Amino acid sequence: MKNKKYERRNMKKFSLIILGVIGIVFLFIISDNSVKIELPTDYKPMVLEAHSISDNDLSAFESDLIEESCMIPGISLKNPLEYKNKNPWFENEEVKVLPVFINNEYNLKYHEGPLQNLTREEAIEVGLLVGKKLGIDTTKYECENRGESEFIVCFPSKEKYIVKILPTVEEVEIIFSDNEEVSLPKIRERNEEKLQEKYLAYYYNMYKDIFELEQPVFEARFHRDIYVEKSYDYRVFNRDETIENTIINYSLNPIRFYINTNYREGNRGLSSISLPYKHLYEAAESGEYDNTIIGDLAKKNQLKVVGYYPLISKEEAIEKVLRKEDSNLIRYDGDITLSDIVSIELAYYKGHLNKTIQPVYKVYLDLKVYQDNLHHYELLFVPAIEGQQINVNFN
């Protein structure tokens, strides 16, 4: 008899526990304020455009190597498998010919500042146009000097700035202060890499009216900082119909986002967006930016083709590294073996000291530099055009 009473008492307790759990789950569901973000999966397939080779003389290129520092760029990771990106070349490595462009930013005296910059009036015009596009009250603004020749347009709200616009000749940066609107969203996603891409897609969707791309690709790649923590770089680029144009978009026309996801720091969320003027111009309504500074800058920064040139193969680029043929690019006394090459990819290199923007093979080497459980991988640039060298600025 006592056992039956004991069993009934336990059953009641168990039922109450179950009801309690169900209630908690129900309350959690109805109070869940997480954001649902879907990443694109239906991209159109890319095709090879197969450009014809131009008749231009290859010797017209600059062949001198100019360096500004003895430091070679690189990344730190726990192991080579952590290095991932969405370079479209990985989908089709059969690209044989790519265009070379004029570099509008070429400046041998870049230490003295840019050869050209916006005037105060032009910076204000850009700031007001972008601010209006963001839906900001542009009747109140301040223009501050940032350095000798840069101006930043600030839009205040009561006693603090909520948005700042920093325009240059090449792009515009939108800077967000401590603002609830751009705080980090709550997104339910167990896969960390996809979670970071969803953060990026969330902020892209929030502001896509000012730079909407036809087929946006969201890339969140990381390296390790000195504390072994992941530090992410966020970029969005447009997937074109051809692999060649998509490589150009990936290298030269990305929209860069700066997002703070660190729990140990305050103001987690969107910090800034940097985008070329072409995206503002192309996303605007027809004629909206005609006869404005944004329209002028977008047209001025259009890529101008020098010619179309054949590329060396990936295998030839690897051989150049193994033979240390471009020895002035490799500051390493020991032998380099195939196993030392962590990654190789085709992209474009652009720097102040280049008269042209050329395709290169980016090669990451494991030179056996270890510190605090991190491997350091050095980045080398192998010119993808036969017989050419690039002017490298390591700063």
Beta strands, then each sheet from edge to edge (+ up, - down):
strand 1: 74-77
strand 2: 97-102
strand 3: 142-146
strand 4: 150-157
strand 5: 160-167
strand 6: 171-176
strand 7: 216-224
strand 8: 230-238
strand 9: 255-260
strand 10: 269-276
strand 11: 305-310
strand 12: 341-349
strand 13: 356-371
strand 14: 374-383
sheet 1: 1+ 14- 13+ 2- 11+
sheet 2: 1+ 14- 13+ 12-
sheet 3: 3+ 4- 5+ 6- 10+ 9- 8+ 7-
end
